[in-house]
Amino acid sequence: MGFKVDNRIRRAIERDRKFMITTTKEDFPLVVQKASGDYIYDVSGNRFIDFSTFISVYNFGDNSRAEVRTAIKKQMDLLMHNAFTDYYSEGPVNFAENLLKMFPSGFGKVFFSNSGTEANEAALKFARIFTKRPYVLAFYGAFHGRTYGSLSMTASKTVQREGAGPFGPVVHAPYAYCYRCPFKLEYPSCGMACVDYIKKYPLAKEIPPGETAAIFVEAVQGEGGYVVPPKEFIKGLREIADDNGMLLVDDEVQAGYMRTGKFLAMDNFGVKADIYTFAKSIGAGLPLGVTVTRSSLGDMKQGAHANTFGGNATVVAGADALLAYVKKNMHRIESGIHERSRIVMKRLNAMMDRYEIVGDVRGIGLMIGIEIVKDKKSKTPGITERDAIIKRAFELGLVLLPAGECSIRIIPQLEIDKKVLENGLDILEESIKAVSPNAHT
Ligand SMILES: Cc1ncc(COP(=O)(O)O)c(C=O)c1O
């Protein structure tokens, strides 16, 4: 495919830079116009295979499914905004009830908002109110959002916090990022030093356990670099929380909603949290944040927390239609994810064998990351190489997104056509090869 930056693309980018105060746009000139299923189309008619799902939003196909769009259109003709905080309405409660069936027993309370950061703000506020404790433990590499409570827990890149402090009472600990273990140990002989560290340092020297409301964690770290921790890490956090009367809050905003092959990413670790947060794909393309709490935690006082648009009629109509599809086809969806995951992992592992700059391949289900390095021995982050791979892939017709310092995320829609998946992986390999100094193929 001969991608060229034409005048329309150039103008769109110039105007974006002129009028938008800040964005996180990457260094490739994608000016989107429409999208469908496995593909994104730009304003100049170029077609791209999508391995980004519009930042992990369209888990079931770009621009969502036809029945989701039909439900949204139908609801829009009836009533778009329903003031769910102040007026009763049936749709959001139906959706809440349907959603709760996807959770372990004992989860019976839902709060709706408009984004991941708001879902986490609510979780943070609820955790503090439920426990009557002020502090929170979160992790380096975590991304929980960009409003103040969530940003206080986010420790992904300093640019996200620079000049914006002071932040809330949150202490960070190292995540179980085994490829770059902060303790320079190796799993499993490490004996989970990262779990011990939490007990020996933050909770012994900085935040009294009896004053710590919650541990906030992503079961699989997303923006931090698609990092899959050992099961013992998540289990260890559960134990620390239980031993000290803290809540475990699981941010499923990126890893949840079937991305890892299970509805809850945390289920891959055999652990249950006390509060779960969702956004991105749960809204089926429209803005929806969801905070789900264990019923035994109780209720908030009336008026303790609210917003204008949470439980919006149009949004939940789409979300409920997508959830119905997922439930109806669960078995096929699950096995399809595992099959596609095996295809991707096999190809990526072969690339890791073949190319010196592919340092690590890791993932669960279709939440897969590859870490690019200068060379396997030094593991020096291959930041320019990673960026060059993404750029080259784009020119060849594949949209990829970075994660962490030097990783690339592979997050196609969960039912991507297997031929399209292979084509995308071919483009990825061609791009890695083009950027590799020592390709020995
Ligand atoms: C794990 C996680 N939590 C929270 C957020 C914030 O979500 P939002 O951008 O909808 O506020 C993100 C966004 O990337 C995320 O990946």
PDBQT file of the ligand as one rigid body, heavy atoms in Angstrom, charges set to zero:
ROOT
HETATM    1  C1  LIG A 501      -6.258   0.786  33.069  1.00  0.00    +0.000 C 
HETATM    2  C2  LIG A 501      -6.833   2.141  32.773  1.00  0.00    +0.000 A 
HETATM    3  N1  LIG A 501      -7.507   2.794  33.736  1.00  0.00    +0.000 NA
HETATM    4  C3  LIG A 501      -8.044   3.992  33.515  1.00  0.00    +0.000 A 
HETATM    5  C4  LIG A 501      -7.916   4.622  32.284  1.00  0.00    +0.000 A 
HETATM    6  C5  LIG A 501      -8.510   5.970  32.073  1.00  0.00    +0.000 C 
HETATM    7  O1  LIG A 501      -9.628   5.864  31.255  1.00  0.00    +0.000 OA
HETATM    8  P1  LIG A 501     -10.247   7.174  30.569  1.00  0.00    +0.000 P 
HETATM    9  O2  LIG A 501      -9.248   7.628  29.547  1.00  0.00    +0.000 OA
HETATM   10  O3  LIG A 501     -11.535   6.703  29.972  1.00  0.00    +0.000 OA
HETATM   11  O4  LIG A 501     -10.429   8.173  31.633  1.00  0.00    +0.000 OA
HETATM   12  C6  LIG A 501      -7.216   3.982  31.254  1.00  0.00    +0.000 A 
HETATM   13  C7  LIG A 501      -7.037   4.629  29.957  1.00  0.00    +0.000 C 
HETATM   14  O5  LIG A 501      -6.211   4.280  29.152  1.00  0.00    +0.000 OA
HETATM   15  C8  LIG A 501      -6.661   2.707  31.506  1.00  0.00    +0.000 A 
HETATM   16  O6  LIG A 501      -5.982   2.044  30.560  1.00  0.00    +0.000 OA
ENDROOT
TORSDOF 0
